[in-house]
Amino acid sequence: MSGESPHAKNLVIQALDEAQSRPDMDRDAMGRAIIFAVVDEYLSYRSVKDVTQELQYLTESLDDDNPVVTRGC
């Protein structure tokens, strides 16, 4: 990996921190909005079945200490 995970994590932290600092936003709602935005973007170029499989893989790896993020392998 060439740094996608740390970069993505920084973007998410920035968005969550902004939501927490604003009285008109909620941190959990921002998290859901980020997830929805990623899924929606995936669906613009991937099939529902493919996105479903990706999400299933990610949910199954939630218990892992170091979940593996691949480049679509």
N, C-alpha and C positions, 0 to 999 in steps of 0.2 A: 504494500500500500504506500502511496506517496503523500500521505498526510491528510486524506479525506476525513478520517475520524476526528482528529484533533480540531480541524477547521470547523467541521459540522458542530462539534461539541461547543466550541466558542460561540458560534452563531446562535445556538439554542440558549446558552447561558445568557447571552446579551438580551435575547427576546424575553426570556423568563424574568430576568432582572428588571427590564423595563416595565413589564406587566406588573410586577410586584411594587414598583415605585409609583405607579399611576393609580389614582383612585377610581378611574373609570375602567380598569382592567383587572382581570383575575389571573393569577399564575397558572392554575389548573386549566382554565379556559384557553390560555395561550398555548399550553402544551397540547391540548386537543386540537387546536387550530393548526399547529405545526404539523402534527401527525396527519390531519385531514389534507393539508396543503401538499404534503409529500405524496400521499396516496392519490390525490387528484392529479398531480403532475405525472406520476407513474402511469395512470390510466390514459393519459394522452398519447402514450407510445407503447404501452404494454397491455396485454390482454388481462381481463378480470381473473382468469384462472392463474396466470403467471403472478399477478400481484397477490392473490390469495395465498399461493404457495410461498411467496416471499414473506408475507406476514406470519404465516404458520411457522416457517423456519425461525423467524425472529422470536416469536412467542415461546417456542420450544427451547431456545437458547437463553431465555431469561434467567434460568437457574444456574447457568454456567458462571464461573468466576471471571472468565475472560471470553466473552462471546466473540466468535469469529465474524469479521466483516470481510466479505470477499468482493472482488470486482466482477461479479456476475458469473463466476465459474460454476 
